[in-house]
């Protein structure tokens, strides 16, 4: 039995199958996403969803879905499924599903009487094209397929409705048609690799509902346009490929293209391989630039997410080259910001106070991977530039005080990764001395001092070292409280005593301002009050502000975003800290904790991790379906575990 495989008993049960989602990307921003049975439950779902730079920064749904109808002996069996008002589903194609599996590509098998038909999907890398391969495995009489495309041509954040502005015309191309519903959009070219007939039968399918949007309090009803259907015969043992892209293609090349793409994929045969596949989905190549998308289906490229996720997404899967390509693009943006104060149009929030410190952390992980000599040759100038920028007080919201600590304001705009807003104000207005910002600062100074000590920058090395000693002394005086854990932030006389996960970085980083006993006290607090099977809580349940359920309206969800819900990416720092203290004796404990994450490979979005999880059992996955920071840090955890494996 495959690692990701589901039988008909689960698939025909809509309560179990509709929450399961699948995601495929082209590593250049486009994606295909839907529920495992093919019923779209989000406005973000679609067979072909692509960025259109000439229009805006968002993705656009061109082809929403494709309904298949099997015709045999004059009888029609529709394999599609859509939700309409009153929990009505039509057609009910899911009742014909026999199994779903996902290795290198996804595969759905349908049985209709004596017909057994498989459907496999694959997205072409760096091209806006999805291929669907149909194979007739069994048939006792002549069989015909009708393929009915549901077109949207809209922004992912909007919904379309029946209108008179639509362009219903299309042109015939090789074994298919090309259609453009509205000006400004590219043509959608739909083709088969076998001679077929397109039957003109235009109509609107009205009132299709997306239940995930209804649950989230958004508009959820849509009308989709269907221009007609493709009619093609298929023989027993024959495979036919359907292509949807924004350029016409020679249909003779589709089979070769499908097989070539399949050969380059890592089969999803294990926990690690699922995460590895998921990691590459965040790669985003635009021309000569390389980025990391923060997540799917609605996130863009964000600076903090890039630097936190990058080591795990690349180095942890042995892809040093991809790390360097992304860092080359990000470094140019950082230098432009430092030297000219210019923000990058693509990499958002590069001016956030903690971002440059996370960039140094990413470089530090690279240094451990390749060695000091190679790291110095590649990133020493950037490292010095960042630290000098901070020390000279040129950052607009990061101020170095005489005690060596960094001060930032988070009252108007969030200053850290805890960045939820309600009513135009931060939910967690962390301001002043932030514990993880200053832990990162101390670590950065020590790392830079070590890297520069044998270079022409010896004076700077000693300067950084001296400042780090002052920072360490002030860190202990400022954050270490009488209970043995660290205050989350300190502003003047106010100390935030809430037990939050940010203090774990003062232990996990290579250079910690805490001694071993203090580090263990911090770990004990985090383990006792914040650790869950799906990651680390953002706030202790003992707090009166604890809000563990990420549900309700946008404001209700934002209020819970960092007030008790669980984030998997924090496990990277937790595991690093835990193994630092307990060494190989802590291996089995951490290995058991990974079971909770492996279980998620068959939940929510298959083969990946949700954005966050409720803080209380059963720790339900919420938010975006796949997040770069979570995948990157759990991959890094698996590498750390491998290092500490007693059997090795």
C-alpha positions in Angstrom: 0.0 0.0 0.0 1.3 3.5 -0.9 2.3 6.1 1.7 -0.6 8.4 0.6 -3.4 6.2 -0.5 -7.2 6.3 0.3 -9.9 3.8 -0.4 -13.5 4.3 -1.6 -14.9 4.2 2.0 -13.2 7.4 2.9 -13.5 9.1 -0.5 -17.3 8.6 -0.9 -17.8 10.0 2.6 -17.9 13.8 2.0 -17.4 14.6 5.7 -14.1 12.9 5.5 -13.0 13.6 1.9 -13.9 17.3 1.4 -11.5 18.6 4.1 -8.6 16.8 2.3 -6.9 19.0 -0.2 -4.2 18.5 -2.8 -1.7 21.1 -4.1 0.6 21.2 -7.1 2.8 24.1 -8.1 5.0 25.0 -11.1 7.8 26.6 -8.9 7.1 29.9 -10.6 4.0 31.0 -8.7 1.2 29.1 -10.5 -0.6 26.2 -8.9 -3.5 23.7 -9.0 -5.4 23.1 -5.8 -8.7 21.4 -4.9 -10.2 18.8 -2.6 -9.0 15.2 -3.0 -12.2 14.3 -4.8 -12.1 17.3 -7.1 -14.8 19.4 -5.5 -13.6 22.9 -5.1 -14.3 24.1 -1.5 -12.4 27.5 -1.7 -12.4 30.4 -4.1 -8.7 29.8 -4.3 -9.2 26.3 -5.7 -8.7 25.7 -9.4 -7.1 23.5 -12.0 -5.0 26.3 -13.4 -4.3 29.3 -11.2 -1.6 31.6 -12.4 0.0 35.0 -11.7 -0.7 37.6 -14.3 2.0 40.3 -13.6 0.4 42.8 -16.0 -2.8 42.9 -14.0 -1.8 42.8 -10.3 0.2 40.9 -7.7 -2.3 38.2 -7.1 -3.0 34.8 -8.7 -6.0 34.3 -11.1 -8.2 31.3 -11.6 -8.5 30.6 -15.3 -9.7 27.0 -15.4 -11.7 26.2 -12.3 -12.5 22.6 -12.9 -13.0 19.9 -15.6 -16.0 17.6 -15.4 -15.5 14.1 -17.0 -18.5 12.2 -18.3 -18.1 8.5 -19.3 -20.4 7.5 -22.2 -21.0 3.8 -22.7 -23.9 2.1 -24.6 -25.7 5.5 -24.6 -25.6 5.9 -20.8 -23.9 8.9 -19.3 -22.0 8.8 -16.0 -20.7 12.2 -14.8 -17.6 12.0 -12.6 -17.6 15.7 -11.6 -18.9 17.2 -8.3 -19.9 20.7 -7.2 -21.7 22.0 -4.2 -24.9 24.0 -4.5 -27.3 25.6 -2.0 -28.6 23.5 0.8 -25.7 21.0 0.9 -26.7 19.7 -2.5 -23.9 18.1 -4.5 -24.3 17.6 -8.2 -23.3 15.7 -10.1 -22.3 13.1 -7.5 -19.2 11.7 -9.3 -17.5 10.9 -6.0 -19.7 7.8 -5.7 -17.7 6.2 -8.6 -14.3 6.7 -7.0 -12.5 3.5 -5.9 -9.2 4.8 -4.8 -6.8 7.8 -4.7 -3.0 7.5 -4.4 -0.2 10.0 -4.7 3.4 9.1 -5.5 5.2 11.1 -8.2 1.7 12.2 -9.5 -1.8 11.9 -8.1 -4.0 9.1 -9.4 -7.7 8.7 -9.0 -9.4 5.5 -10.1 -13.1 5.4 -11.0 -15.3 2.4 -11.7 -18.6 2.9 -13.7 -20.2 -0.5 -14.4 -17.7 -2.3 -16.5 -15.5 0.8 -17.0 -12.4 1.4 -14.9 -10.8 4.8 -15.6 -7.7 6.3 -14.0 -7.0 10.1 -13.9 -3.5 11.4 -13.1 -2.5 15.1 -12.8 0.9 16.8 -13.0 1.9 20.4 -13.2 4.8 21.3 -15.5 7.7 23.0 -13.8 8.2 26.8 -14.6 5.4 26.7 -17.2 1.7 27.7 -16.7 0.4 24.3 -17.8 -1.3 21.4 -16.1 -1.6 17.9 -17.7 -4.3 15.4 -16.9 -3.8 11.8 -18.2 -6.8 9.5 -18.6 -6.2 5.8 -19.0 -9.0 3.3 -19.7 -8.0 0.3 -17.6 -11.1 -1.8 -18.2 -14.1 -1.6 -20.7 -16.5 -4.1 -22.2 -17.8 -1.9 -25.0 -16.9 1.3 -26.9 -16.3 4.2 -24.6 -16.4 7.9 -25.1 -15.3 10.7 -22.8 -16.9 14.2 -22.5 -14.6 16.8 -20.9 -16.5 19.9 -19.8 -14.3 22.9 -18.7 -15.6 25.3 -16.1 -14.0 28.8 -16.7 -13.6 31.6 -14.2 -11.0 34.1 -15.4 -10.9 36.1 -12.1 -8.7 37.1 -9.2 -8.4 34.5 -6.5 -9.8 37.0 -4.0 -12.9 37.6 -5.9 -15.8 35.6 -7.3 -17.4 35.8 -10.8 -21.1 35.9 -11.6 -23.1 35.7 -14.8 -22.6 38.8 -16.9 -22.9 40.2 -20.4 -19.3 41.4 -20.6 -18.0 37.8 -21.2 -16.4 37.0 -24.5 -18.0 33.8 -25.5 -16.1 33.3 -28.7 -13.2 30.9 -29.0 -10.9 29.8 -31.8 -10.0 26.3 -32.8 -6.4 25.2 -32.3 -4.7 21.8 -32.7 -7.0 19.3 -31.0 -8.7 21.9 -28.9 -9.8 25.5 -28.4 -8.4 28.8 -27.1 -10.6 31.1 -25.1 -10.2 34.5 -23.4 -13.3 35.5 -21.4 -12.1 39.1 -20.5 -9.6 41.7 -21.8 -6.2 41.7 -20.2 -6.1 37.9 -19.6 -4.0 35.5 -21.6 -5.7 32.9 -23.8 -6.5 29.6 -22.1 -5.5 26.9 -24.5 -7.2 23.5 -23.9 -6.0 20.6 -26.0 -5.9 16.8 -26.2 -3.2 14.6 -27.6 -5.8 12.8 -29.7 -8.1 14.0 -32.4 -11.4 15.1 -30.8 -14.5 17.2 -31.3 -15.4 20.3 -29.4 -19.2 20.5 -29.0 -20.4 24.1 -28.7 -22.8 24.2 -25.8 -22.4 27.5 -23.9 -24.0 27.9 -20.5 -23.6 29.4 -17.0 -23.5 27.0 -14.0 -25.0 29.2 -11.3 -24.8 29.2 -7.6 -21.7 27.0 -7.0 -20.7 27.3 -3.4 -17.3 27.1 -1.6 -17.9 25.9 1.9 -14.5 26.9 3.3 -15.2 30.6 2.4 -18.6 30.3 4.0 -17.0 29.0 7.2 -14.5 31.9 7.1 -17.3 34.5 6.8 -16.6 35.5 3.2 -18.8 35.6 0.0 -19.0 32.0 -1.2 -21.3 31.7 -4.2 -20.1 31.8 -7.8 -21.3 31.3 -11.3 -18.9 29.6 -13.8 -19.1 29.6 -17.5 -18.9 26.4 -19.6 -18.4 27.0 -23.3 -19.1 23.4 -24.3 -17.3 20.0 -24.0 -14.6 18.0 -25.7 -15.8 14.6 -27.1 -13.2 11.9 -27.6 -13.2 8.1 -27.9 -10.9 6.0 -25.8 -9.9 2.4 -26.2 -9.1 -0.1 -23.5 -5.5 0.3 -22.4 -5.2 3.7 -24.1 -4.1 6.9 -22.4 -5.3 10.4 -23.5 -3.7 13.6 -22.1 -5.6 16.8 -21.6 -3.5 20.0 -21.5 -4.5 23.4 -20.1 -2.0 26.3 -20.5 -1.7 29.9 -21.7 0.1 29.0 -24.9 -0.7 26.5 -27.7 1.4 23.4 -27.7 2.1 20.6 -30.2 -0.1 17.9 -28.9 2.4 15.2 -30.1 4.8 16.5 -27.4 2.3 16.0 -24.5 3.1 12.4 -23.7 6.9 13.0 -23.7 6.4 16.2 -21.5 4.3 14.2 -19.0 6.8 11.4 -18.7 9.8 13.8 -18.4 8.1 15.7 -15.6 7.2 12.5 -13.9 10.8 11.3 -13.9 12.0 14.5 -12.2 9.6 14.1 -9.2 10.5 12.5 -5.9 7.8 9.9 -5.1 5.9 10.7 -2.0 6.9 7.4 -0.3 7.9 8.6 3.1 7.5 11.5 5.6 10.8 13.0 4.4 9.9 12.7 0.7 6.5 14.4 1.3 8.3 17.3 3.0 10.9 17.4 0.3 8.2 17.7 -2.4 6.4 20.3 -0.4 9.7 22.3 0.0 10.2 22.7 -3.7 6.7 23.9 -4.2 7.7 27.2 -2.5 10.5 27.9 -5.0 9.4 30.8 -7.2 11.5 31.7 -10.2 10.7 35.0 -12.0 13.1 35.6 -14.9 16.6 35.7 -13.4 15.3 36.2 -9.8 14.6 33.4 -7.3 12.2 33.7 -4.4 10.5 31.7 -1.7 6.7 32.0 -1.6 5.5 32.3 2.0 2.7 29.9 1.5 -0.3 28.7 -0.5 -2.9 29.6 -1.5 -2.9 33.3 -0.7 0.5 34.4 0.5 3.1 36.3 -1.5 6.9 36.6 -1.0 7.8 37.9 2.5 11.3 38.7 3.7 11.0 37.2 7.2 9.4 34.0 5.9 12.1 33.7 3.3 15.0 33.8 5.7 13.5 31.5 8.3 12.4 28.9 5.7 15.3 29.1 3.4 17.9 26.8 5.1 15.3 24.0 5.7 13.8 24.2 2.2 17.2 24.0 0.5 20.1 22.9 2.6 18.1 20.2 4.4 17.3 18.6 1.1 20.9 18.9 -0.2 20.1 21.9 -2.5 22.9 24.3 -1.8 22.5 25.9 -5.3 18.9 26.9 -4.6 19.9 28.5 -1.3 22.5 30.6 -3.1 20.1 31.6 -5.9 17.4 32.8 -3.5 20.0 34.5 -1.3 21.5 36.2 -4.3 18.1 37.8 -5.0 17.3 38.5 -1.4 20.8 40.0 -0.8 20.4 42.5 -3.6 17.1 43.6 -2.0 18.7 43.9 1.4 21.6 45.9 0.0 19.2 48.2 -1.8 17.3 48.8 1.3 20.4 49.5 3.5 22.2 51.7 1.0 19.2 53.6 -0.5 16.2 52.9 1.7 14.3 51.4 -1.1 11.8 48.6 -0.5 11.6 45.7 -2.8 8.4 45.3 -4.9 8.4 41.6 -4.6 10.0 40.8 -1.3 7.5 42.3 1.2 8.3 43.7 4.7 12.1 43.8 4.3 12.0 46.8 6.6 10.5 44.9 9.6 12.9 45.3 12.6 13.8 41.6 12.9 14.2 40.7 9.3 17.9 41.6 8.9 18.7 39.5 12.0 16.9 36.5 10.4 19.0 37.0 7.3 22.2 36.6 9.4 20.7 33.5 11.0 20.1 32.0 7.5 23.7 32.8 6.6 24.9 31.1 9.8 23.0 27.9 8.8 24.7 28.1 5.4 28.1 28.5 7.1 27.5 25.3 9.1 26.6 23.5 5.9 29.5 24.6 3.6 32.2 25.7 6.1 33.6 29.0 7.2 35.9 29.6 4.2 33.1 29.3 1.6 30.7 31.3 3.7 33.2 34.1 4.2 33.9 34.3 0.5 30.2 34.5 -0.3 28.5 36.5 2.5 31.0 38.3 4.6 30.4 41.7 2.9 26.6 41.3 3.5 27.1 40.3 7.1 29.3 43.3 7.9 26.9 45.7 6.0 23.9 44.5 8.0 25.6 44.7 11.4 27.1 48.1 10.7 23.7 49.4 9.5 22.2 48.4 12.8 25.0 49.6 15.0 25.1 53.0 13.2 21.4 53.5 14.0 20.3 53.7 10.4 17.3 51.4 10.7 14.1 53.4 11.2 12.7 51.1 13.8 15.7 49.3 15.4 17.7 51.3 17.9 20.8 50.2 19.7 20.9 51.5 23.3 23.9 52.1 25.5 23.3 48.8 27.2 23.9 47.0 23.9 20.3 45.9 23.5 18.1 46.6 20.5 14.9 48.6 21.0 11.9 48.6 18.6 8.4 50.0 18.6 5.5 47.7 17.9 2.6 49.9 19.1 1.5 51.1 15.6 2.9 48.4 13.4 3.9 44.9 14.6 7.6 44.6 15.1 8.0 40.8 15.0 6.6 37.7 13.5 3.6 38.0 15.9 2.1 40.5 13.4 -1.7 40.0 13.6 -3.8 43.2 13.4 -7.4 43.9 14.5 -9.0 47.3 14.0 -5.8 48.7 12.6 -3.9 47.8 15.8 -1.5 45.0 16.7 -3.1 42.2 18.7 0.2 41.6 20.5 1.8 45.1 20.7 5.2 43.8 21.6 7.4 46.9 21.9 10.7 47.9 23.5 13.2 45.1 24.1 11.9 41.9 22.4 13.5 38.7 23.7 14.0 36.9 20.4 15.3 40.1 18.6 18.0 40.5 21.2 18.8 36.8 21.3 19.3 37.1 17.5 21.3 40.2 17.9 23.7 38.6 20.5 24.0 35.6 18.3 24.7 37.7 15.2 27.5 39.7 17.0 29.2 36.5 18.2 28.9 34.8 14.8 30.3 37.8 12.9 33.1 38.2 15.4 34.1 34.6 14.9 33.9 34.8 11.2 36.0 37.9 10.9 38.7 37.2 13.5 41.2 35.8 10.9 40.4 38.3 8.2 41.3 41.9 7.4 38.4 42.9 9.6 40.1 42.0 13.0 39.3 45.4 14.5 35.6 45.0 13.6 35.8 41.5 15.0 37.0 42.8 18.4 34.4 45.6 18.3 31.6 43.1 17.7 32.9 40.8 20.5 33.1 43.6 23.0 29.6 44.7 22.1 28.3 41.2 22.5 29.6 41.0 26.0 27.7 44.1 27.0 24.6 42.8 25.2 24.9 39.5 27.1 25.1 41.2 30.5 22.2 43.4 29.7 20.1 40.6 28.3 20.3 38.6 31.6 19.5 41.7 33.6 16.6 42.6 31.4 14.8 39.3 30.5 15.6 36.7 33.1 12.9 36.9 35.8 12.6 35.4 39.3 10.6 32.5 38.0 13.4 31.1 35.9 12.1 31.9 32.4 12.4 34.9 30.1 10.1 37.9 29.8 8.7 38.2 26.3 9.4 41.9 26.0 10.3 44.8 28.3 9.3 48.4 27.9 10.7 50.8 30.6 9.4 49.5 33.9 6.9 47.1 32.2 7.8 43.5 31.9 5.6 41.1 29.9 5.5 37.9 32.0 3.4 35.9 29.5 5.0 32.6 28.8 5.5 32.7 25.0 7.7 30.7 22.7 10.0 33.6 21.7 12.3 32.9 24.6 13.3 29.5 23.1 15.6 31.3 20.6 17.8 32.4 23.5 18.6 28.7 23.9 18.5 27.4 20.4 20.8 29.8 18.7 24.5 28.8 18.4 25.5 31.6 20.8 23.3 31.9 23.8 23.5 34.6 26.5 22.2 32.0 29.0 24.3 29.4 31.0 23.3 25.8 30.8 21.1 25.9 34.0 19.2 28.9 32.7 18.8 27.3 29.3 17.3 24.2 30.9 14.8 26.2 32.9 13.6 27.9 29.7 13.3 24.5 28.0 11.3 23.1 30.9 8.8 26.0 30.8 8.3 25.7 27.0 8.0 21.9 27.3 5.5 22.1 30.2 3.3 24.9 29.0 3.7 25.3 25.2 4.7 22.0 23.6 1.9 20.1 21.7 1.9 17.3 19.1 1.7 19.9 16.3 4.3 22.4 17.4 4.6 25.2 20.0 1.8 27.3 21.4 2.1 31.0 21.1 0.8 31.6 24.6 0.5 29.5 27.7 -3.0 28.2 28.6 -2.5 29.7 32.0 -2.8 33.2 30.6 -6.2 35.0 30.8 -5.6 36.0 27.2 -5.3 32.4 26.0 -7.4 31.9 22.8 -6.7 28.5 21.3 -9.2 28.2 18.5 -8.6 29.8 15.1 -12.2 30.1 14.0 -14.9 32.7 13.2 -14.6 36.0 11.4 -11.4 37.6 10.2 -11.1 39.7 13.4 -11.9 36.6 15.6 -9.2 34.6 13.8 -6.7 37.4 14.0 -7.3 37.8 17.7 -6.3 34.1 18.1 -3.4 34.2 15.6 -0.7 34.5 18.3 -2.7 34.1 21.5 -2.5 30.4 21.9 -2.7 28.7 18.5 0.1 26.3 17.6 2.8 27.0 15.0 4.9 24.0 13.7 7.9 26.1 12.5 8.8 26.9 16.2 9.7 23.2 16.6 12.9 24.0 14.7 14.2 26.2 17.5 12.7 23.9 20.2 14.3 20.8 18.9 17.7 22.5 18.5 17.5 23.8 22.0 16.4 20.5 23.5 19.1 18.5 21.8 21.7 21.1 22.8 20.8 20.4 26.4 20.0 16.7 26.4 22.1 15.5 23.5 21.5 11.9 22.4 19.5 11.1 25.5 16.8 13.5 24.1 16.7 11.8 20.7 13.8 9.3 21.5 11.7 12.1 23.0 12.0 14.3 19.9 11.5 11.3 17.6 8.2 10.6 19.3 7.1 14.2 18.9 7.6 13.9 15.1 4.7 11.4 15.0 2.2 14.3 15.2 3.7 15.9 12.1 3.9 12.7 10.1 0.2 12.1 10.8 -0.5 15.4 9.1 0.8 14.1 5.8 -2.6 12.4 5.3 -4.7 15.2 6.8 -5.8 18.6 5.5 -3.5 19.3 2.5 -1.9 16.0 1.7 1.9 15.8 2.0 2.4 19.2 3.7 1.6 21.1 6.9 -1.1 23.7 7.6 -0.2 27.2 8.6 -1.2 26.7 12.2 -3.2 24.4 14.6 -5.7 25.0 17.4 -4.0 25.2 20.8 -6.3 22.6 22.4 -7.0 19.0 21.3 -7.6 17.7 18.7 -5.2 20.4 17.4 -7.1 20.9 14.2 -5.2 22.4 11.2 -6.2 25.9 10.3 -5.3 28.8 8.0 -3.3 28.5 4.8 -2.9 24.9 3.6 0.9 24.9 3.2 3.5 27.3 4.7 7.2 27.5 3.8 8.4 28.2 7.4 6.7 25.1 8.7 8.1 22.8 6.0 11.6 24.3 6.2 11.9 24.0 10.0 10.5 20.5 10.2 12.9 19.4 7.5 15.7 21.0 9.6 14.4 19.0 12.6 14.7 15.8 10.7 18.3 16.6 9.8 19.1 17.5 13.4 17.6 14.2 14.5 19.7 12.3 12.0 22.8 13.9 13.5 21.8 12.8 17.0 20.6 9.3 16.1 22.3 6.9 18.5 22.4 4.2 15.8 24.6 6.5 13.7 
